[in-house]
Amino acid sequence: MKIAISSLIVGAGILAACATTPSPPGRSYVAAQVAVANAEKLPVFTYGNQELTVARQKLEASRFAALDGKPELAEMLAVESQVSADLAVAKTSLGKVNATSEDMQNQNKALQQEMRRNLKATP
């Protein structure tokens, strides 16, 4: 009788340990974590802040879905998170290129004006 009770307690303990141990994150979740971390290293706050916020929210929702035993939903949310983080990076890159281009155009205009003034000043 004592052996049966001991076996039952050990079995219940093992079952409880298995039930509370979260499954390891999937590849999509890890890829999304990396994408969000990379986006956070860039100055996305100027151009891609909204997308980065969405990426963080989707990543957290993916984690909760995995903990709730919904692997398909967790996978989908992780992929969406990665896409949002990549979009934040792309918008940031585009914004920086556009800002640099505008700056160069302004400098070019200033140089052209200076050249015109110099041509008018020479006899």
C-alpha positions in Angstrom: 0.0 0.0 0.0 2.8 2.4 0.9 4.6 1.6 -2.4 1.4 2.3 -4.4 1.0 5.7 -2.6 4.6 6.5 -3.1 4.4 5.6 -6.8 1.3 7.7 -7.1 2.9 10.7 -5.5 6.1 10.4 -7.6 3.9 10.0 -10.7 1.9 13.0 -9.9 5.1 15.0 -9.2 6.5 14.0 -12.6 3.3 14.8 -14.3 3.1 18.2 -12.6 6.7 18.9 -13.6 6.0 18.1 -17.2 2.9 20.2 -17.2 4.6 23.3 -15.9 7.7 23.1 -18.0 7.2 25.3 -21.0 8.2 24.0 -24.3 11.3 25.4 -25.9 10.6 28.4 -28.2 10.3 27.6 -31.8 12.5 28.9 -34.6 10.0 31.6 -35.6 9.9 32.9 -32.0 13.7 33.0 -31.8 13.9 34.7 -35.2 11.3 37.3 -34.1 13.3 37.9 -30.9 16.4 38.5 -33.0 14.5 40.8 -35.4 13.1 42.9 -32.6 16.5 43.1 -30.9 18.1 44.2 -34.1 15.4 46.8 -34.7 15.8 48.2 -31.2 19.5 48.9 -31.9 18.5 51.3 -34.7 17.0 54.7 -34.4 13.6 53.4 -35.4 11.8 55.8 -33.1 11.9 58.5 -35.8 10.6 56.4 -38.6 9.4 52.9 -37.6 8.3 53.3 -34.0 4.8 52.1 -34.6 6.0 49.0 -36.4 8.4 48.2 -33.6 5.7 48.6 -31.0 3.5 46.1 -33.0 6.4 43.7 -33.3 6.9 43.7 -29.5 3.2 43.2 -28.9 3.0 40.3 -31.3 6.2 38.7 -29.8 4.6 38.9 -26.3 1.3 37.5 -27.6 3.3 34.7 -29.3 4.9 33.8 -26.0 1.5 33.7 -24.2 0.0 31.6 -27.0 2.8 29.1 -26.6 2.3 29.0 -22.9 -1.4 28.4 -23.4 -0.7 25.4 -25.6 -1.6 27.1 -28.9 1.5 26.4 -31.0 -0.1 27.3 -34.3 -1.2 30.7 -33.0 2.2 31.2 -31.4 4.0 30.5 -34.7 1.8 32.8 -36.6 2.2 35.7 -34.1 6.0 35.1 -34.1 6.1 35.4 -37.9 4.0 38.6 -37.7 6.3 40.0 -35.1 9.4 39.3 -37.3 7.7 41.0 -40.3 6.8 44.0 -38.2 10.3 44.3 -36.9 11.7 44.0 -40.4 9.3 46.7 -41.6 10.5 49.0 -38.8 14.1 48.5 -39.9 13.1 49.1 -43.6 11.2 52.3 -42.8 14.1 53.5 -40.7 16.6 52.8 -43.5 14.3 54.6 -46.0 13.8 57.5 -43.7 17.5 57.9 -43.2 18.1 57.7 -47.0 15.5 60.3 -47.7 16.8 62.6 -45.0 20.4 62.3 -46.4 19.1 62.8 -50.0 17.2 65.9 -48.9 20.3 67.2 -47.1 22.4 66.6 -50.2 19.9 68.4 -52.4 19.9 71.4 -50.1 23.7 71.5 -50.1 23.7 71.2 -53.9 21.3 74.2 -54.2 23.5 76.2 -51.9 26.6 75.4 -53.9 24.8 76.4 -57.2 23.7 79.7 -55.6 27.2 80.4 -54.5 28.6 79.6 -58.0 26.1 82.0 -59.5 27.1 84.8 -57.1 30.7 84.2 -57.9 30.1 84.3 -61.7 28.2 87.6 -61.3 30.9 89.1 -59.1 33.8 88.4 -61.6 34.2 91.0 -64.3 
